[in-house]
């Protein structure tokens, strides 16, 4: 397929914008570029056809099964889009006087209250624009707390080896030294290793629960107690909140702050570079450090934007991606108090159904009841057939199924991490189970076929080493 730069013709154009009806202001000459930008010149028809072709080449939740582990690729209800398209929401400006956007402020306050109720926190900021951005913001809250108390000796963040890969990166970006602790044989945090790691230099712990092998840590209350007794704070990575929302609350487990991926748990658009949202919640004692402007409900029922007394500043412009918050609140209100825990229960049911059905052909990294996702260890398959996790994942593409997460978490060799989500019916799960059984049979009878997979997609298997080392990320004009 041609790139958009390779179609069209010089001088071809279309008219999409109305004539300017406000005074034009020209930039000073020193700010102007001397050469015109290289832009494709096409008709509206050509643009429409080009992007329609591109859309046909993508695979999303609307196209088929998307069991990408630890990412919760659930279906995004269209009612969310209807709400976000309302003029009162999508035709406002963040610099408007708060008195002119009362509805938007109420939406943010309602979303904050709902997230506080679901997570067990006391306050939220909507500024962070993604999960890792939320991690960064949460750690800045922890840092502000220790700095405010003059406790500058706390320089280390403890991160279990089953954590999401962004956890240690976020801690390092905040200037902390990362201390990795191992998991026990059961896939959960090794309490003895944790006790040995904490001390007067411990600023906090970052923990994902359920963790990245899909297990709810049975020692969760002991974990937070150990960290608190050492003077540290506990940060909850909310990426896997879809497994427990409405059933248990991180705040009740002893966590002091949390981020929530609205684009995972609460059915807002996911992928393609954004927009995302990773609101951060915290306990009352940390709320004074929240970034940006917080929503305050006044005695007369009106709302205003106020700065927290010890605010860290801002981590993003204004109040984050507002329309993503609108979508998430719509989902929460549509689901209601009964629907939120039902979604979690069905996510757990779907994952365990697939885990049990696949256990005869594939080794489970932890062969016990899981939460929303499970991890397969394909090491035995590699020894028997030479077919590895990458080969199986590529083979699934030929059946119209997006592969699970590959080679993660790192504590499981030849890992495939599967998360079916609650929005998939039994028929789809059965289809995927049958496909994986068939791929296992092919691995034993014709392994070379899988080494060359996929065979029926738009492109075959690329040279991934070459692509990683020498990526082509821009178009070169002749």
C-alpha positions, -999 to +999 in steps of 0.1 A: +000+000+000+013+034-009+021+060+017+000+092+017+031+111+005+032+088-026-003+096-039-019+128-052-003+154-075+012+189-071-015+216-070-043+192-061-063+204-031-097+205-014-117+230+006-126+219+041-123+251+061-145+282+058-131+316+051-115+332+082-139+355+098-115+370+124-086+394+120-054+376+109-022+380+129+010+373+111+040+360+129+072+380+129+096+371+101+121+355+125+094+329+135+085+320+099+100+291+081+119+298+049+109+267+030+073+254+026+066+222+045+066+189+025+029+180+026+009+157+004-015+174-021-046+153-026-083+156-033-109+148-006-117+116-025-081+104-024-078+112+013-110+093+021-100+062+001-065+062+016-077+063+052-104+038+045-078+014+032-057+020+063-086+013+086-092-020+068-056-030+077-059-024+114-072-049+140-091-035+170-117-047+195-144-039+168-127-063+144-122-094+165-109-110+197-081-089+214-068-108+244-038-086+251-028-094+286-025-067+312-040-042+288-078-049+293-088-043+257-125-043+264-152-031+240-159+007+241-197+013+241-209+037+216-230+056+242-197+069+255-191+085+222-225+100+222-219+117+255-185+130+246-200+145+214-225+167+232-219+204+224-217+214+260-187+192+264-168+193+231-172+230+223-158+245+254-123+259+262-102+253+293-096+291+297-133+299+300-145+313+333-156+284+355-191+299+358-196+293+321-187+255+322-206+244+353-217+211+336-181+202+327-170+209+363-198+188+377-188+159+353-152+160+367-165+162+403-189+133+397-160+113+381-138+121+410-164+110+435-171+077+416-134+069+413-129+076+451-157+053+459-144+025+436-108+028+448-112+038+484-094+071+480-103+106+492-093+128+463-084+126+426-066+146+399-076+142+363-044+157+349-023+126+341-028+115+305-018+078+308-009+050+331+028+057+333+021+094+336-001+085+365+027+064+381+050+094+377+024+117+393+018+093+422+055+091+430+057+128+429+030+129+456+051+105+477+082+126+471+063+158+481+051+142+513+086+131+524+102+164+513+075+184+532+084+165+564+121+171+558+127+133+555+153+135+527+169+102+535+141+082+518+156+077+484+145+042+474+114+028+458+107-010+461+094-027+430+086-064+428+100-083+398+065-090+386+057-053+382+047-035+350+078-024+331+070+013+335+071+011+373+109+012+377+112+037+349+087+061+367+106+057+399+139+065+383+124+096+366+114+109+400+150+105+411+146+074+432+168+044+434+148+013+424+151-018+446+138-050+429+125-078+451+117-113+439+085-132+438+080-163+457+073-197+442+036-188+444+040-158+421+034-133+449+057-110+468+083-127+489+076-112+524+111-121+537+127-103+508+104-073+514+113-071+551+150-073+542+146-045+516+127-019+537+144+006+560+149+043+569+158+049+532+125+035+519+103+061+503+076+037+491+065+006+473+050+002+439+027-028+435+003-041+409-025-062+424-036-085+409-001-088+397+011-094+361+008-132+364-029-126+372-028-134+409-043-115+438-015-114+464-029-132+495-005-113+517-016-078+505-024-065+540+010-077+553+028-061+524+013-026+531+018-030+568+055-038+564+061-008+542+041+016+565+060+004+596+092+013+578+079+048+572+073+043+535+041+049+515+023+024+492+015+031+456-011+009+438-006+004+400-043+004+389-037-012+355-054-044+366-083-028+385-107-044+360-103-076+380-114-062+414-134-030+408-165-029+429-154-060+449-123-048+469-107-013+471-070-005+471-076+021+497-089-005+521-058-027+514-036+001+529-025+019+497-020+056+499-023+065+462-033+049+429-036+056+393-065+043+372-063+037+335-096+050+322-086+036+288-084+001+303-109-003+332-135+022+322-139+014+285-125+046+269-105+044+236-072+026+239-042+026+217-031+045+186-011+070+207-041+084+227-059+101+240-055+082+273-062+091+309-045+080+341-062+099+369-044+097+403-062+092+436-048+096+470-056+096+507-066+128+524-031+135+538-016+135+503-044+156+487-026+189+496+001+180+471-021+172+441-012+189+408-031+214+387-065+228+398-088+207+419-126+207+416-142+222+447-179+220+455-191+251+473-218+254+499-243+266+473-238+236+451-216+255+426-182+243+416-149+261+413-113+253+404-088+257+433-051+250+438-041+225+465-022+243+493+010+223+487+005+216+450+034+201+431+025+223+402+011+208+370+019+175+352-002+184+322-021+214+308-054+222+325-074+192+336-061+164+314-081+148+286-116+159+296-136+140+270-120+108+281-133+115+315-167+121+301-166+087+284-154+069+316-181+086+337-208+075+311-196+039+315-196+041+353-232+055+353-244+030+327-230+001+347-241+013+381-234-002+415-244-036+404-228-036+370-193-026+381-186-057+402-204-079+377-179-068+350-150-078+373-166-111+381-172-119+345-136-109+336-124-134+362-148-161+350-137-157+314-100-159+323-104-190+344-126-207+318-099-203+292-071-213+316-088-246+325-097-254+289-061-248+277-043-266+305-043-299+287-021-286+259-003-257+275+016-254+308+002-227+330+029-206+348+008-208+379-017-235+378-042-221+402-073-199+401-064-166+385-080-133+384-086-114+350-056-129+332-034-159+331+001-167+319+011-197+298+046-210+299+055-224+265+089-237+275+078-273+272+064-267+237+098-252+227+116-283+239+092-307+222+088-289+189+110-259+186+079-237+183+082-207+207+058-181+221+065-158+191+056-185+166+023-192+184+014-156+186+021-151+149+001-182+141-029-167+158-029-138+134-039-161+105-071-169+124-081-132+129-072-131+165-049-105+180-021-123+199-018-122+237+011-103+253+044-120+245+074-126+267+060-107+297+062-108+326+099-115+325+098-139+354+081-165+331+101-178+301+083-181+268+053-163+283+020-157+267-003-135+289-040-138+280-067-114+292-101-122+276-121-093+294-157-095+304-171-082+271-163-114+252-191-141+250-184-178+255-185-185+218-156-163+212-136-178+240-143-213+226-132-202+192-099-190+205-094-221+226-100-243+195-075-222+176-048-226+202-054-263+204-050-265+166-018-244+167-005-268+193-012-297+169+005-279+140+035-273+162+039-311+167+033-320+130+046-291+110+067-267+131+082-250+101+047-237+091+045-218+124+081-206+121+069-188+089+036-175+102+016-154+096+008-165+061-026-149+054-021-113+067-014-082+047+023-086+054+042-117+064+066-119+094+090-089+094+126-090+104+120-078+139+156-074+148+163-053+118+131-033+125+142-026+161+178-017+152+172+003+120+136+016+121+123+037+092+104+064+111+101+091+085+095+095+048+125+107+027+115+131-001+134+126-034 
